Amino acid sequence: MVLIEFAMNPPDRGQGLAPYVARILDVIDRSGLNYQLTPMGTILEGGYDEVMKVVGDCFRVLEKDCPRIGMNLKMDYRAGTESRLKSKVEAVEQQLGRKLKT
């Protein structure tokens, strides 16, 4: 399984990026993959080909009317694992002995 965290935006569109982020999130939500939206990006979980297809689809939905697109992407692959989106947080909570705000 792969976890990726990415943020994509058109830097030449000023400060009001919510309409562009909404278009990206529509693609992600319709993909069927597990994801978590954060204030600074989105975390996706799935097979490598699946998550990279979603990233590509997000790019294509912006490139239609955005001549410039910036993206940051981090990826973590670990063979033979599932549900890491939750289990990584749960492991830290277990160490602390309490629930965290997530």
Long-range contacts (C-beta under 8 A, 24 or more apart in sequence): 1-45, 1-46, 1-47, 1-77, 1-78, 1-81, 1-82, 1-84, 2-45, 2-46, 2-47, 2-48, 2-51, 2-75, 2-76, 2-77, 3-43, 3-44, 3-45, 3-75, 3-76, 3-84, 3-85, 3-88, 4-43, 4-44, 4-51, 4-55, 4-73, 4-74, 4-75, 4-76, 5-38, 5-41, 5-42, 5-43, 5-44, 5-73, 5-74, 6-41, 6-42, 6-44, 6-55, 6-71, 6-72, 6-73, 6-74, 7-40, 7-41, 7-42, 7-71, 7-72, 8-55, 8-58, 8-59, 8-62, 8-69, 8-70, 8-71, 9-69, 9-70, 9-71, 10-62, 10-66, 10-68, 10-69, 10-70, 11-68, 11-69, 11-70, 12-66, 12-67, 12-68, 13-66, 20-62, 20-66, 23-61, 23-62, 24-58, 24-61, 24-62, 26-61, 27-54, 27-57, 27-58, 27-61, 28-54, 28-58, 31-57, 34-83, 34-85, 35-85, 36-85, 41-72, 43-85, 45-83, 45-84, 45-85, 48-77
